[in-house]
Amino acid sequence: MLKQLLAAFVIALCSSWVQAETFDHSLWDNLVKSHVVPIQGGSSTQVDYGALQQNRANLTAYLETLSALPRSRFDAFSKPEQLAFLINAYNAWTVELILSEYPDVESIKDLGGFFSSPWKEEFIPLFNDKVSLDYIEHDLIRGSGRYNDPRIHFAVNCASVGCPALREEAYTGSQLEKQLEQQTMRFLTDSSRNRVSNGSMQISSIFKWYRGDFEAGWRGSNSLSEFFGLYKHALLWSEASIAALQAGELDISFLDYDWRLNDTQ
């Protein structure tokens, strides 16, 4: 009986340790804290790619730690730890893609292969395979069925002016909920990306491209208006506009996306 109790205790202890395991994102944390600059009152950021180019050895070292992670260890992480890993990986490899051609790049859309977009280029060594940015976002994050959180669209960064801010710190499993909430609030607060004019919601094209994610019932929101209603306290809109939003009386149109590089230069 004592042996059985000890065995059960060891199994429980090991299980607890595995669930609590984390990934070290400190290299990435130091890079973005040093080279990402808040703008527009903190609602957005720019990246000092020139300085990052000079500090590329540390970025390379971080990317190597991402690539070295076995899939089995990743699968043992908690869901928040997994999602933090994938968001950081997407953002770090996007920066690496920009630096591969910097300073001769004005937009991420200028990169990629002759017959493919930069997001479909399979240049990322991950989980013993070569994958693309699209694979990380659409297969591992959105398509896995593990996370189902539309706020990831305010965390992954496509190196463009129109994107939500590249966060000035690494995402971590323990802080992920707070970080995703802050990223969502800072994006929705930006009236240059989301506003009301002439009785119409004029909002970022992110909500057009990924509309289904925002209308899939997360926190009870089954429409864009309902999703925005969850964050009415973050919107810098008039009381009349907020009332019209809650009543479902606002038409929706989507703003053109600004694909210029989010560079400090």
C-alpha positions in Angstrom: 0.0 0.0 0.0 2.8 2.4 0.9 4.6 1.6 -2.4 1.4 2.4 -4.3 0.9 5.7 -2.5 4.6 6.7 -3.1 4.2 5.8 -6.8 1.0 7.9 -7.1 2.8 10.8 -5.4 5.7 10.6 -7.8 3.4 10.5 -10.8 1.4 13.5 -9.5 4.6 15.4 -8.8 6.0 14.7 -12.3 2.7 15.6 -13.9 2.6 18.9 -12.0 6.2 19.7 -13.1 5.5 19.0 -16.7 2.4 21.2 -16.7 4.4 24.0 -15.0 7.2 23.8 -17.5 8.0 27.1 -19.3 10.0 28.2 -22.3 12.7 30.8 -21.8 11.9 33.8 -24.0 14.3 36.2 -22.3 16.4 36.8 -25.5 13.4 37.9 -27.4 12.2 39.9 -24.4 15.5 41.9 -24.3 15.4 42.5 -28.0 11.9 43.9 -28.2 12.3 45.9 -25.0 15.4 47.5 -26.6 14.3 48.0 -30.1 10.5 48.5 -30.2 9.2 52.0 -29.7 5.7 53.0 -28.6 4.0 55.7 -30.8 0.6 57.3 -31.0 0.2 57.4 -27.2 1.1 53.7 -26.9 -1.7 52.5 -29.3 1.0 51.3 -31.8 4.7 50.7 -32.0 7.6 51.0 -34.5 10.6 48.8 -34.8 14.2 50.0 -35.0 15.3 47.5 -37.6 18.6 49.2 -38.1 19.6 48.6 -34.5 18.2 45.1 -34.6 20.4 44.4 -37.6 23.4 45.3 -35.5 22.1 43.0 -32.7 21.2 40.1 -35.0 23.4 37.6 -33.3 21.0 37.6 -30.3 18.0 37.2 -32.6 19.7 34.3 -34.3 20.4 32.7 -30.9 16.8 33.1 -29.9 15.5 31.6 -33.2 17.8 28.7 -32.6 16.2 28.0 -29.2 12.8 28.0 -30.9 13.9 25.6 -33.6 15.5 23.2 -31.0 12.3 22.7 -29.1 11.0 19.1 -29.7 7.3 18.9 -30.6 6.8 16.4 -27.7 8.0 19.1 -25.2 5.8 21.7 -26.8 2.7 19.5 -26.5 3.5 19.0 -22.8 3.2 22.8 -22.2 0.0 24.3 -20.8 -2.1 25.9 -23.5 -1.1 29.5 -22.5 2.5 28.5 -22.7 2.0 26.9 -26.1 0.2 30.0 -27.5 2.8 32.4 -26.1 5.5 30.3 -27.7 3.8 30.4 -31.1 3.1 34.1 -31.0 6.7 34.9 -30.1 7.9 32.5 -32.8 5.7 34.2 -35.5 6.8 37.7 -34.5 10.5 36.8 -34.2 10.7 35.0 -37.5 8.8 37.9 -39.2 11.5 40.3 -37.9 14.2 37.9 -39.2 12.5 37.9 -42.6 12.6 41.7 -42.7 16.2 41.7 -41.7 17.1 39.3 -44.4 16.6 42.1 -46.9 16.9 45.2 -44.8 17.4 48.1 -45.5 16.3 47.3 -49.1 12.7 46.6 -48.1 9.8 49.0 -48.0 7.1 46.4 -47.2 6.9 42.8 -46.2 4.9 42.2 -49.3 8.1 42.9 -51.3 9.6 39.7 -49.9 8.9 36.0 -50.5 9.5 33.9 -53.6 8.6 34.6 -57.2 5.4 32.5 -57.1 4.6 32.8 -53.4 3.9 35.4 -50.7 6.3 35.9 -47.8 3.8 34.3 -45.5 3.9 31.1 -47.6 7.6 30.9 -47.8 8.8 27.8 -45.9 12.0 29.2 -44.3 11.3 28.4 -40.6 12.9 25.3 -39.0 10.3 24.3 -36.4 9.4 20.9 -34.9 11.8 19.1 -37.2 10.3 20.6 -40.3 10.5 23.6 -42.5 7.3 25.7 -42.1 5.9 29.1 -43.1 4.5 32.0 -41.2 1.1 31.0 -42.5 1.6 27.6 -41.1 2.3 29.0 -37.6 -0.7 31.3 -37.7 -3.3 29.4 -39.6 -2.4 25.8 -38.8 -0.8 25.8 -35.4 -2.6 28.7 -33.8 -6.0 29.2 -35.6 -6.4 25.8 -37.1 -5.4 23.6 -34.3 -8.7 24.0 -32.3 -6.6 24.3 -29.1 -6.9 28.1 -28.5 -9.9 29.6 -30.3 -9.1 33.2 -29.2 -9.6 36.0 -31.6 -7.3 38.3 -29.6 -4.3 36.6 -31.2 -4.9 38.9 -34.2 -3.7 41.8 -32.0 -0.6 39.9 -30.9 0.9 38.5 -34.1 2.6 41.2 -36.1 3.1 41.4 -39.8 5.8 44.2 -39.7 3.4 46.8 -41.3 2.0 50.1 -40.2 -1.5 48.7 -40.4 -0.7 45.9 -38.0 -1.5 45.9 -34.3 1.5 46.8 -32.2 4.5 44.5 -31.9 4.5 44.2 -28.1 7.5 45.6 -26.2 7.9 42.4 -24.3 7.8 38.7 -24.9 4.6 36.8 -24.4 4.6 34.3 -21.6 2.2 31.7 -20.5 1.8 33.2 -17.0 1.0 36.7 -18.3 -0.7 35.8 -21.6 -4.3 36.6 -20.6 -3.3 40.1 -19.4 -1.1 40.6 -22.4 -3.8 39.6 -25.0 -6.3 41.9 -23.2 -3.9 44.8 -23.3 -3.1 44.3 -27.0 -6.8 44.2 -27.8 -7.5 47.4 -25.9 -4.6 49.3 -27.4 -5.6 48.4 -30.9 -9.3 49.2 -30.4 -8.4 52.5 -28.7 -6.7 53.7 -31.9 -9.2 55.8 -33.7 -7.1 55.9 -36.9 -7.8 52.1 -37.2 -11.3 51.9 -35.7 -13.8 54.8 -35.7 -17.3 55.9 -36.4 -18.1 58.3 -39.3 -21.4 59.1 -40.9 -23.2 56.4 -39.0 -20.8 53.7 -40.0 -18.1 51.7 -38.2 -15.0 52.2 -40.2 -12.7 49.5 -38.9 -9.4 47.7 -39.7 -9.4 45.1 -42.5 -8.2 42.6 -39.9 -11.9 42.3 -39.0 -12.8 41.6 -42.6 -10.1 38.9 -43.2 -10.7 37.1 -39.9 -14.4 38.0 -39.4 -15.3 34.4 -38.7 -12.9 34.3 -35.7 -14.6 37.3 -34.1 -18.1 35.9 -34.7 -17.4 32.4 -33.4 -18.9 33.0 -30.0 -15.9 34.0 -28.0 -17.2 35.5 -24.7 -20.6 35.3 -26.3 -19.9 37.5 -29.3 -21.4 36.3 -32.5 -21.0 39.5 -34.6 -18.4 42.2 -35.0 -20.7 44.6 -33.3 -21.0 42.3 -30.3 -17.2 41.8 -30.2 -16.7 45.6 -30.2 -19.4 45.8 -27.5 -17.2 43.7 -25.2 -14.6 46.6 -25.4 -16.9 49.6 -25.5 -15.0 51.0 -22.5 -11.8 51.1 -24.7 -13.4 52.8 -27.7 -12.8 56.5 -28.0 -16.3 57.0 -29.5 -19.1 59.3 -28.5 -21.9 58.1 -26.2 -24.3 58.2 -29.2 -22.0 56.0 -31.2 -21.6 53.5 -28.4 -25.4 53.4 -28.0 -25.8 52.8 -31.8 -23.2 50.1 -31.6 -25.0 48.3 -28.8 -28.3 48.6 -30.7 -26.7 47.1 -33.8 -27.5 50.3 -35.8 -24.1 50.9 -37.2 -23.1 49.8 -40.7 -19.7 48.3 -41.1 -17.0 49.3 -43.6 -13.3 48.3 -43.7 -10.4 50.6 -44.0 -7.5 50.1 -46.4 -4.6 48.4 -44.9 -1.2 50.2 -44.7 1.5 47.7 -45.7 4.4 50.1 -45.3 7.2 48.8 -43.1 6.7 49.7 -39.4 10.2 51.1 -39.2 11.4 53.9 -37.0 13.4 55.3 -40.0 
